[in-house]
Amino acid sequence: MMRKGPNNLITDVAGLLVGNAEDHRLKSGVTVVLCEQPATAAVQVLGGAPGTRETDLLAPENTVQTVDAVVLSGGSAFGLDAASGVQAALREMGRGFEVGPHRIPIVPAAILFDLINGCDKDWGRFSPYRDLGYDAARAAGVAFLTGTAGAGTGARTATFKGGLGSASTLLANGITIGALVAVNALGSATIGNTRHFWAAPFELDDEFGGLGYPTPLPEDAALARFKFRERQSAAANTTIAVIATDAILSKAEAKRLAIAAHDGFSRALWPAHTPLDGDLVFALATGASGKAPLLEDFIDLSAAAASTMARAIARGVHDAVAAENDLMPSWAQ
């Protein structure tokens, strides 16, 4: 049996901290996962409209093996500036890949589209995301807010507000796995017109309302719901996430873990991985447990990656709160 970690957050994985920064005038923000020691990392992109920085270096065949942080940001392509702010904070901390006398913080990043969400985006010459990234890195700790916070501040789905979600799982072999996700999907995390979550079979201790599946399932449950029908708004989507473990993994194994975590998207969002979503999962392995999983253990770890990600997605929508100028209701309304 799987059980939640003590905080039910990705920071239950030893060696990780998370920081948020947001600007409610913009209805947007940044979330940073800070690795206390460089962590093995990989990425898998399955959406058709991704926005990324420094993802090529995460391929198993490439030289750099570890990263110092990963960034999830709103702001579409403007949000990629957030990684520069995180690099600045890490440089002040003396962190980074050592090249001669220089240290270069390795900070892959991904963005979601939240520009058309009812708030002012007229920020002038330079976007605010570099400063938001710096502030998020400096705010990193074990505890952090979910829902309408960080990269989830301006997120929406087809039926309710989206948000920042997190969850963790303790496996019987002593390994911990955690997920962090900014849910801004073209599709829906809930079934039909109900408040019941697609992720219901994986819920632990009523962490996102305890409603289970509706009985009977509504006749239109299989109908794909989309956030926008207007052509000019159709690309305003993307769910971006981090799956992390304290197991010892190679880059290739971390890649497999990221692939497995995408199954959590498919179990929690309908539809997922569309041509208008930039759906992406970073994988991090801190190695803090000292345990290198055998093949059968890795199968369990991969299953937990999917279920933990599905729970985090549901929690992101569940935890969102109403705010001024919202274009969608929150789940709790």
Buried (B, 14 or more C-beta within 10 A) or exposed (E): EBEBBEBBBBBBBBBBBBBBBBBBBBBBBBBBBBBBEBBBBBBBBBBBBBBBBBBEBBBEEEEBBBBBBBBBBBBBBBBBBBBBBBBBBBBEBEBBBEEEEEBBBBBBBBBBBBBBBBBEBEBEEEBBBBBBBBBBBBBBEEEBBBBBBBBBBBBBBBBBBBBBBBBBBBBEBEBBBBBBBBBBBBBBBBBBEBBBBBBBEBBBEEBBBEBEBBEEEEEEBEEEBBBBEEEEBBBBBBBBBBBBBBBBBBBEBBBBBBBBBBBBBBBBBBBBBBEBBBBBBBBBBBBBBEBBBEEEBBEBBBBBBBBBBBBBBBBBBBBBBEBEEBEBEBBBE
